[in-house]
């Protein structure tokens, strides 16, 4: 009887389970991150470079003036700019960021996609291996 060694079958089975269950777990984590992030609204902000600190000022949806001092990484991104689009936290003062979604969401979704691909490739390889033994 010719065919694939049982070790290969076992590895493909393990990889398929790890891939699909890891995908489901990380997808649940992504939903929790997204839901816990809250509501962020877009605004056009003025960028002030005051005494070594970069301050961003904007008007929110209620017409209130807001400002926030940005971190060093964001300050480097805003160097030389007078205005920039931002996202501010609805109902909070002084909370802003330069991206719409939380920064940690993208790596979680990319890893979940990789695990889904691992599970799909493992199942496909297992089916091909099964029919090639006949």
RADADA-V855415 format. One record per residue. RES is the residue in one small letter. SS is DSSP state (H for helix, E for strand, C for the rest). OMEGA is omega in whole degrees, -180 to 180 (* if undefined). Layout:
# RADADA-V855415
RES|SS|OMEGA  RES|SS|OMEGA
This chain:
# RADADA-V855415
x|C|178  x|C|180  x|C|-179  x|C|176  x|C|-179  x|H|180  x|H|179  x|H|177  x|H|-179  x|H|180  x|H|179  x|H|177  x|H|179  x|H|-180  x|H|179  x|H|178  x|H|179  x|H|-179  x|H|-177  x|H|179  x|H|176  x|H|176  x|H|-179  x|H|180  x|H|-179  x|H|175  x|H|176  x|H|177  x|H|179  x|H|178  x|H|178  x|H|178  x|H|-179  x|H|-178  x|H|-179  x|H|-177  x|H|179  x|C|-176  x|C|177  x|E|-178  x|E|-180  x|E|175  x|E|173  x|E|-173  x|E|172  x|E|-179  x|E|177  x|E|177  x|E|-175  x|E|170  x|C|177  x|C|179  x|E|177  x|E|-179  x|E|179  x|E|-178  x|E|-178  x|E|173  x|E|-179  x|C|-176  x|C|179  x|C|-179  x|C|179  x|C|177  x|E|180  x|E|175  x|E|178  x|E|173  x|E|-175  x|C|178  x|C|-175  x|H|-179  x|H|178  x|H|178  x|H|177  x|H|178  x|H|-177  x|C|-178  x|C|178  x|C|180  x|C|175  x|C|177  x|E|179  x|E|172  x|E|180  x|E|172  x|E|179  x|E|-178  x|E|-179  x|C|178  x|C|-180  x|C|175  x|C|173  x|C|179  x|C|178  x|E|173  x|E|-176  x|C|-180  x|C|-179  x|C|-178  x|C|179  x|C|-177  x|H|-179  x|H|-177  x|H|-177  x|H|178  x|H|179  x|H|179  x|H|177  x|H|178  x|H|177  x|H|177  x|H|177  x|H|178  x|H|175  x|H|178  x|H|178  x|H|179  x|H|-179  x|H|179  x|H|179  x|H|179  x|H|179  x|H|179  x|H|179  x|H|178  x|H|178  x|H|179  x|H|-180  x|H|-178  x|H|178  x|H|179  x|C|-174  x|C|*
